[in-house]
């Protein structure tokens, strides 16, 4: 055998070995490939969503730079400056929000722990009724038919058995958190690349779909994509505005009624209000926990206050601010959010208003075009009825 034949045999043998190994571990290999593709797809999708959101302030800053006089470095690298300014503002906003919320949450948790320790101490040292906490425990164990030694042995055995699972859960949680942070930063890098090359990507996508569809279909698809871009951009801007309003009203009301931690709870309520209509209720739960650490009675009052505020926001502010900016009547906005929330949860509430705005706009355009066609038919019929010349 010459060298080429030996090389061919080795390559063929290597191929069959790899194929046999792959088939032997097909299930695990398929799972690893699927997991890799899923992670990559999730990262790219998250990067695209981040790019879409980040593109709103980037485009705004670019327009401001474009209106300045002169043709200096600022205009030449307007895209770069816009991206950097938007990222700095985003990081500063997140840091400011965390500075408001984390100290209040830490203080609330510390207060709750101190309250629980104090309660246990009072129960243990209280001689009221002649019964101490230890006596209550002994009576309970006796009623269960167990001794203190048996209870201690059971608890010790449970801790020994559950410790490995607890350690694994803790490690998995830490790894998941680290993975999520890494995924976010990779998605942020993707977002910067998407924004930097958005015109190039747009041209390439248009060229690609023009190879498959007719010019009329391509123009229609581009029009719908333009409507979608405008609708989702306006929705995000309106949602942020509405969240700022509800957060400000919550803070102002808490200051008026002298409720504790007004700034932190107001910021938390505003952040959760980014979820349409019902999001502020989630913030109310955390806010009530923070206030309960200081005064349970004030926490109950805060819940009543936030329910009234949320009703005002859901029925008056939200349909006017968000629905008005989207071109939807208030009654349609409220109906769509309620139905989509019942059917699809939070995801439905987030996407239904932009989608409703797109459908509403397309229906209006269809009605206008049908009316124009009808008018054209009427006018052409009148022209045919006119005599062509003297009889």
C-alpha positions in Angstrom: 0.0 0.0 0.0 1.3 3.4 -0.9 1.1 6.5 1.4 -2.2 7.8 -0.1 -3.9 4.5 0.5 -2.6 4.2 4.1 -3.8 7.8 4.7 -7.2 7.1 3.2 -7.6 4.0 5.4 -6.6 5.9 8.5 -9.0 8.7 7.8 -11.9 6.3 7.0 -11.1 4.4 10.2 -11.1 7.6 12.3 -14.4 8.6 10.8 -16.0 5.3 11.7 -14.6 5.5 15.2 -16.0 9.0 15.7 -19.3 7.9 14.2 -19.5 4.8 16.5 -18.6 6.9 19.6 -21.3 9.5 18.6 -23.9 6.8 18.1 -23.0 5.2 21.5 -23.5 8.6 23.2 -26.2 9.9 20.9 -28.7 10.9 23.6 -26.2 12.9 25.7 -24.6 14.4 22.6 -27.9 15.4 21.2 -28.8 17.0 24.6 -25.5 18.9 24.6 -26.0 20.1 21.0 -29.6 21.2 21.8 -28.5 23.0 25.0 -25.7 24.8 23.1 -28.1 25.9 20.3 -30.7 26.9 22.8 -28.2 29.0 24.8 -27.0 30.7 21.6 -30.5 31.4 20.3 -31.5 32.8 23.7 -28.4 35.0 23.8 -29.0 36.4 20.3 -32.7 36.9 21.0 -31.9 38.7 24.2 -29.3 40.8 22.3 -31.9 41.7 19.7 -34.4 42.8 22.3 -31.8 44.8 24.2 -30.7 46.4 20.9 -34.3 47.4 20.1 -34.8 49.0 23.5 -31.4 50.7 23.5 -32.0 51.9 20.0 -34.7 54.3 21.3 -32.4 56.6 23.3 -29.6 56.1 20.8 -31.8 57.3 17.9 -33.0 60.3 20.1 -29.4 61.3 20.9 -28.4 60.9 17.3 -31.1 63.3 16.2 -30.0 65.8 18.8 -26.4 65.6 17.6 -27.6 65.9 14.0 -29.3 69.2 14.8 -26.1 70.8 16.1 -24.1 73.1 14.0 -20.8 72.2 12.4 -19.3 69.0 11.1 -16.9 68.1 13.8 -15.9 64.9 15.5 -19.2 64.8 17.4 -21.2 64.5 14.1 -18.7 62.2 12.5 -18.9 59.7 15.3 -22.5 60.4 16.4 -23.5 56.8 16.5 -20.5 55.9 18.8 -21.2 58.9 21.1 -25.0 58.0 21.2 -24.3 54.4 22.2 -21.8 55.3 24.9 -24.1 58.0 26.4 -27.0 55.6 26.3 -25.0 52.8 28.1 -23.7 55.2 30.7 -27.2 56.5 31.4 -28.6 53.0 31.6 -25.8 51.9 34.1 -26.2 55.1 36.1 -30.0 54.6 36.3 -29.7 51.0 37.4 -27.1 52.0 40.1 -29.3 54.8 41.3 -32.4 52.4 41.6 -30.3 49.8 43.4 -29.0 52.5 45.8 -32.6 53.3 46.7 -34.0 49.8 47.0 -31.2 47.6 48.4 -30.7 49.6 51.7 -34.4 49.6 52.4 -34.8 45.9 51.7 -31.7 45.1 53.9 -33.1 47.3 56.7 -36.5 45.6 56.4 -35.1 42.1 56.5 -32.9 43.0 59.5 -35.9 44.5 61.3 -38.0 41.4 60.6 -35.3 39.1 61.8 -34.9 41.2 65.0 -38.7 41.1 65.5 -38.7 37.3 65.2 -35.8 36.9 67.6 -37.6 39.3 70.0 -40.8 37.3 69.7 -39.1 34.0 70.4 -37.3 35.5 73.4 -40.6 36.9 74.8 -42.3 33.5 74.3 -39.4 31.7 75.9 -39.1 34.0 78.9 -42.7 34.8 79.4 -44.2 33.2 82.5 -47.7 34.3 81.5 -50.1 31.4 82.2 -47.2 29.5 83.8 -46.1 28.0 80.5 -42.7 28.6 78.8 -41.7 27.8 75.3 -39.8 24.8 76.3 -42.8 23.4 78.1 -44.9 24.0 75.0 -42.4 22.1 72.9 -42.4 19.2 75.4 -46.2 19.1 75.4 -46.3 19.1 71.6 -43.7 16.3 71.3 -45.6 14.2 73.9 -48.8 14.7 72.0 -46.9 13.4 68.9 -45.6 10.5 70.9 -41.9 11.5 70.6 -39.2 12.4 73.1 -36.8 15.3 72.8 -34.0 12.9 72.0 -36.0 11.3 69.2 -36.8 14.7 67.8 -33.2 15.8 67.9 -32.1 12.5 66.2 -34.7 13.0 63.5 -33.7 16.6 62.8 -30.0 15.6 62.7 -30.7 12.7 60.3 -32.7 15.0 58.1 -29.9 17.6 58.0 -27.4 14.9 57.1 -29.5 13.6 54.3 -30.5 17.0 52.9 -27.1 18.6 53.2 -25.7 17.3 49.9 -28.9 18.3 48.0 -28.8 21.7 49.7 -25.1 22.1 48.7 -25.9 21.1 45.1 -28.9 23.5 45.0 -26.7 26.3 46.3 -23.9 25.6 43.7 -26.5 25.3 40.9 -28.0 28.6 41.9 -24.6 30.3 42.0 -23.7 28.9 38.6 -27.1 29.9 37.1 -26.6 33.4 38.5 -23.1 33.7 37.0 -24.3 32.2 33.7 -27.2 34.7 33.6 -24.8 37.6 34.2 -22.4 36.4 31.5 -25.3 35.9 29.0 -26.6 39.4 29.7 -23.2 40.9 29.0 -22.8 38.9 25.8 -26.3 39.9 24.8 -25.3 43.6 25.5 -22.3 43.2 23.2 -24.6 41.7 20.5 -26.9 44.7 21.0 -24.1 47.2 20.4 -23.1 45.4 17.2 -26.8 45.3 16.1 -27.2 49.0 16.7 -23.9 49.9 15.0 -24.8 48.0 11.9 -28.6 48.4 11.8 -28.7 50.0 8.3 -26.5 47.3 6.9 -28.6 44.5 8.5 -31.8 46.2 7.2 -30.4 46.3 3.6 -29.3 42.6 3.8 -32.7 41.5 5.1 -34.5 43.4 2.4 -32.3 41.9 -0.3 -32.8 38.4 1.1 -36.6 38.6 1.2 -36.7 40.2 -2.2 -35.1 37.0 -3.6 -38.1 35.0 -2.4 -41.1 37.3 -2.6 -42.5 39.7 -5.2 -41.9 43.5 -5.0 -45.5 44.1 -3.9 -45.1 41.6 -1.0 -41.7 42.9 0.0 -43.1 46.5 0.1 -46.0 45.3 2.2 -43.7 43.4 4.6 -41.5 46.5 5.0 -44.5 48.6 5.7 -45.7 46.2 8.4 -42.2 46.0 9.9 -42.1 49.8 10.0 -45.4 49.9 11.8 -44.2 47.3 14.3 -41.0 49.2 14.9 -42.9 52.5 15.5 -45.6 50.8 17.6 -43.2 48.9 20.0 -40.9 52.0 20.3 -43.9 54.2 21.2 -45.1 51.5 23.6 -41.8 51.3 25.5 -41.6 55.1 25.8 -45.2 55.4 27.0 -44.7 52.5 29.4 -41.7 54.1 31.0 -43.6 57.4 31.2 -46.5 55.7 32.9 -44.3 53.8 35.3 -42.6 57.1 36.3 -46.1 58.7 36.9 -47.3 55.8 39.1 -44.0 55.8 41.0 -44.2 59.5 41.6 -47.8 59.4 42.7 -47.0 56.5 45.1 -44.1 58.4 46.6 -46.2 61.6 46.9 -49.1 59.7 48.5 -46.8 58.0 51.0 -45.2 61.3 52.0 -48.6 62.8 52.5 -49.8 60.0 54.7 -46.4 59.8 56.5 -45.7 56.2 55.5 -42.1 55.0 56.0 -39.6 54.4 53.2 -41.6 56.4 50.7 -38.8 56.9 48.2 -37.7 53.3 48.1 -41.2 51.9 47.9 -42.2 54.5 45.2 -39.2 53.5 43.1 -40.0 49.8 43.5 -43.6 50.4 42.6 -42.6 52.4 39.5 -40.2 49.6 38.3 -42.8 46.9 38.7 -45.3 49.1 37.0 -43.4 48.5 33.7 -45.7 45.4 33.5 -48.9 46.9 32.1 -51.9 47.6 34.5 -51.2 44.9 37.0 -47.5 45.2 37.6 -47.8 47.7 40.4 -49.6 45.1 42.6 -46.3 43.1 42.7 -44.5 46.2 43.9 -47.2 46.7 46.5 -46.5 43.3 48.0 -42.8 44.0 48.4 -43.6 47.6 49.6 -46.0 46.2 52.2 -43.2 43.8 53.5 -40.8 46.8 53.8 -43.4 48.9 55.7 -44.5 46.0 57.9 -41.1 45.8 59.4 -41.8 49.2 60.9 -45.5 49.1 61.4 -48.0 46.3 60.4 -50.9 48.7 60.6 -49.3 51.1 58.2 -48.6 48.2 55.9 -52.3 47.4 55.8 -53.1 51.1 55.1 -50.5 51.1 52.3 -52.1 48.1 50.7 -55.5 49.9 50.7 -53.8 53.0 49.3 -52.0 51.2 46.5 -55.2 49.4 45.5 -57.0 52.7 45.1 -54.1 54.2 43.3 -53.8 51.2 41.0 -57.5 51.4 40.1 -57.0 55.1 39.2 -54.0 54.2 37.2 -55.5 51.2 35.4 -58.8 52.9 34.5 -57.7 56.4 33.8 -53.9 57.1 33.6 -52.8 54.0 31.7 -55.4 54.0 28.9 -54.8 57.7 28.4 -51.0 57.7 28.4 -50.3 54.4 26.8 -53.4 53.9 24.7 -53.3 57.5 23.5 -49.7 57.3 22.4 -50.4 54.1 20.5 -53.4 55.5 18.7 -55.8 53.1 20.5 -59.1 54.2 22.2 -58.9 53.8 25.9 -61.7 51.2 26.0 -59.8 49.0 23.5 -56.6 49.3 25.5 -58.1 48.3 28.8 -60.1 45.4 27.2 -57.0 44.1 25.3 -54.8 44.1 28.4 -57.5 42.4 30.6 -58.2 39.6 28.0 -54.5 39.0 27.1 -53.5 38.9 30.8 -56.2 36.3 31.5 -55.2 34.2 28.5 -51.4 34.6 28.2 -50.2 36.2 31.5 -47.5 38.8 31.7 -46.2 38.1 28.2 -49.6 38.7 26.7 -50.0 42.1 28.5 -46.6 43.2 27.3 -47.2 42.5 23.6 -50.9 42.9 23.1 -51.0 46.7 23.0 -48.3 47.1 20.3 -49.9 44.3 18.3 -53.3 45.8 18.8 -52.0 49.2 17.6 -50.5 47.5 14.4 -53.8 45.7 13.6 -55.8 48.9 14.3 -53.6 50.9 11.9 -53.7 48.2 9.2 -57.6 48.1 9.5 -57.8 51.9 9.2 -55.5 51.8 6.1 -57.7 49.0 4.6 -60.8 51.0 5.3 -59.3 54.1 3.7 -58.2 52.1 0.6 -61.6 50.5 0.2 -63.3 53.8 0.5 -60.9 55.3 -2.1 -61.6 52.4 -4.5 -65.3 52.9 -4.0 -65.0 56.6 -4.7 -63.0 55.8 -7.8 -65.6 53.4 -9.1 -68.4 56.0 -8.5 -66.4 58.6 -10.4 -65.6 56.3 -13.3 -69.3 55.4 -13.5 -70.3 59.0 -13.7 -67.8 59.6 -16.4 -69.3 56.8 -18.5 -72.8 58.3 -18.0 -71.7 61.6 -19.6 -72.4 62.0 -23.3 -69.3 61.8 -25.5 -70.4 64.5 -27.9 -73.4 66.4 -29.5 -76.3 64.1 -30.5 
